[in-house]
């Protein structure tokens, strides 16, 4: 039987915060009302209240500076001194509805942005000397703000020189390729190529400068308000009216563009998430953690988006279905590539559950926990997984793998129902709100739809609902949890978005629209009492993974809600609990991993990623830079086809699915590509071996 999970909400007084009598024609300061409304919403509604004091003020101050000038290329030491007098006063300004600190920062940034444009023009007017042995440092923690105009110009000189060097190196590589193709080709001189590269940087810098100059007060205000909300936790956010539409689109899953969620870090636009089924997901080259350096429209000259605000960069990346965007990205290993992506709408079919038979084992892939909340006959993932289980049982499989890798979560009600497919009955998860006792969600259906050997696959990017299911299967001893990372993501909180217009009376219509506030309201806890927040789920068997040595997950976010635990629940372990076998299963898996060349290479590559992450200095002499790029590219090529060597698994589609697959050429081609990727997946290969080890 289907049920609806309700969000437990306190009786928020702020629902009618400004519903009291307002004198006719009384002037209203919209920003003052907005700040008070957000703060009262946060303090009364957020799962974890904050004390608005000097410590809170300092956190807002530091985070806000990171957001407006994360690259430390605009503000000067003198600016920081002027702003620092407010470092412990922001709390008072918040309580008073004052924006004195914010207005000064906006004024200073506007001035520095104009000056940066002047510096760039001056610097790019003459050739760079690429014989000088010098470096540029990208780690902002290793350098301070420029103390004066001379230092500010020097900072810009190095960054503009680096960007010119990057383009110059590519132009020279193109010249070398032309010589290979045509021995009679006369190479363009270094001087001409340097000028061409410099002019390219000048053009992109002007475009970037124009974009920065268009940032208005509402843009800066949004950054400031989100610097306040972020102190509560990284998932709580304010959406101004024009961004709320983007938020609604994202929540609906109807994304027109490339289908990636982006964030800003240290002045770079960074890929935070790849939406399953999206254009970039299907293209396959763009990865989480990639830094987007440039954005080009088809064959047009690309625009540099370094230091550009995320929402401004998104305007260039988004576009109509069928158009091409070309992203120049810097990968985790330092390699720089250009990725062409044809924009599209997320194809929902590719986010749905699908299954295959691999070496006589059942394999179910679940990209996300989707559900039909409208009641209009849409699909629910728990029903789909149940259907796939029945089809696999009809095929006579000898065990099932449920793949939750890269599954960012979704419908909680489907987690509970899906867990119930594999156990008789019992609690699945505890959900705790700010006030009151934890609410327990249980499987009450005694039917077990599959009682055979079960492996659940997770990785660093398995989050939220995925972690709940994996945790429940682990606590019951129902499945072996196999992870390509030391832990899952560690997001154990629940958010809900509120339209702020609904919190004020009609008397304040003149200041609407106000936007929306996404609040963290609840926290997930395992049935053993520990939360999945921050720590995630530790797999029973941990396999080498590309991200093993990097700081990835909730713990790498700023201001995450901490881990804690509550009382455990009474529950009965699975009658054929896997726990007694785990030691033997782990030992056999460890032996296979040690002798597997591919896992050895994966671990090597992971260590290389860690080294590259810490390598933040880049040479600005041409010879040293080119040597570094050659080395990075050679190292990268060694691992390019890392998983293609596997290819020894027999993958077959289910007999009942064949008419649908073969009946449509597009579907047939998609499933062919999916089959090819499964055949080469070393992690699935090990999961199958683990299934064989289960008695």
C-alpha positions, 0 to 999 in steps of 0.5 A: 500500500502506498503512503505519503510521507509528510514533512514535520513542521513546527508551528512557524510564527513567521508564516504571518510575520508581517500580517499585522496592521500596516499604516496606509502608505507607510514606507517599506524597505524591501531589503530590511523586510527580506533580511528580517523575514529570512532570519526569523525563518532560519531561527524558528524553522531551521533544524539547527538554530544558531546564536547570532553573535560575534562568532556568527558574524565572523563566519558570515564575514569570511564566507562572504569575502570568499564568495565575492573575491575567492581568487583574491584578485580584486580586493586589496589589503586596505579594502580588507582593513576597511571591511574588517571593522564590521567583522564582529558587527554583522550580527548587530546589523542583521538584528537591526536590518542594517546593510552598512557592511554590505553596501561598503563591500558592494562599493569597493568591489565595483571600484576594484572591478573597474580598476581590474579592467584598466589593469588588463588593458595596460598589461595586454598591450605588450608581449609577455616575456615567457623566458622569465622563470616565475610561477602563478599560485592558484591556491588562495590560502597560500597567498594574501590579498594584494596590499597596494596598486602595484601588487594588484597589477602584479597579481593580474599580470601573472594571471593574464600571462597564464591564460595567454600561455595556455592558449599559446601552448594550444596554438603551437600544438595546432601548428605542429599538427598542421606540419604533420598533415602537410610537410610544406606547411609554413609554421606561424612564428612564435611572435605572431602566435603570442600576439594571437593568444594575447588578443584572444585573452583581451577579448575574453577579458573584456567580455568577462569585465562587461559581465562583472560590470552588469552585476547589480545590487540585487546580485550582490545582495543575493550573495550576501544573504546566502553567506548568512544562510550557508552558516546554518548548513550548505543546503540552506539557501535563498533564491531571489525571484529571478533565480526561483524559476531556475530552482523550480526547473531544477526540482522538476527535473526538466532541464534544458541545457547540459544537465550539470549542477555548478558551484564556485570555488576559488574563482573557478566554476566547478562541476558539482553534479552530473544529472543522470540522463542529461546531455553531458551525462550521455556525452560522458566526458564532463566529470564532477570536480572539473573546472570550467575555464571557457564556454564557447557556442559552436564554432564561436570564440569561447568566453573565459568564465574564470572569476565569473559568478556561477549564475552568469556563467550558467547563462552562457552554458544553457541554451536551446535544445539541439545547439552545441556548447563547447566547454574548456575544462581543467580536469582533476589531474591538471589535463585541459580538454575541450568538451563539445555537448549538444544541449538537450532536455533530460531524457527521463527514460534514462533516469529510470530503473533498468536491469540486465543479466551479467554472468547469470547474475541479476543487475539492477541500476537505479540512477535516482529515487524517483516518485510520482508525487502528483498522482497522475499515473507517473512512475515510482522507483520502488514499483519499478525495482519490484518489477525488475526483480520479478523479471530477473527471478523469471530468468533464474538469476543466482543473486542480484546486484542493486547499483546505487552508485552516483545516486543522489537520492530522492523519494524517501517513501520509495526507500522504505518500500524498496527496502521492504522488497528484501526483508519481511518487515521492520523499521527502515529509517528514523527522521527527526525534526527540530522538535519532538521525538524521531518519527520511525518509517517502517516496512509493514508488508511481510512479503519478501519479493527477493530472498536470495544473495544481494549486493548493494553498490555505492560510491562517494556520490551515493547520497541521501536516500541511497545512503538510507537504503544501504544503511538499512540493508547493512543494519539488517545484515541483508546485503553486502555493501560494496563501495568504490570509496571509503564512505558514501557522500554523507548527506543525511538532511531533508530540505523544503523550499518556501515561497517567501511571499506567502509569509507576508500579508497583502498589505506588503504586496508592494515589496513582492516578489521576495523569492524563496528560502530552502530550509533544512528541516529534518535529519535522517538516522539509521535504525541503529541510532547513528545518523548518515549525516557527515559520516555516510555509510562505510561499505562492508567491502571497499574497492580502490576508487579514483576519489579515494584520496580526495576530500569529497562529500558532505564533510568537504562542504562548509558548515555541515551539520555534525554527526550524532546519534539517537537511541537505536530501534528494536529490529530483527536481523535477516534470518540468513544474516550476511554478518557471519560470512563477512570476514571470509568474503572480505578476505577473498575480495582483498586477494582478488583486488591485490592481484587485479592489475586494473584495481592497481592502476585505479589506486595509482591514478587516485594517488596521482589525482591527490598529487595534482590537487596539491600541485597549485603552482604553475610555471609561467616560462614557456619551456617549463609550462610546456614540459609540465603539460606534456608530463600531465598529458602523458600521465593522463593517457596511461589511465584514459582506457583504464576500464576498457581492459575488463571486457570479460563479462557476458551481459544479456538483456532480459528476454521480456525487454527485447521486443521494446529494445529492438523495436526502436533504433534510438533505444537499441543504440542507447542500450547497446552503449549501456551494455558495452559500459557494463561489460567493461565495469571492473566494479560490477565484475568484483560485485559478481565475484562477491555474490559467488562467495555468499553461501 
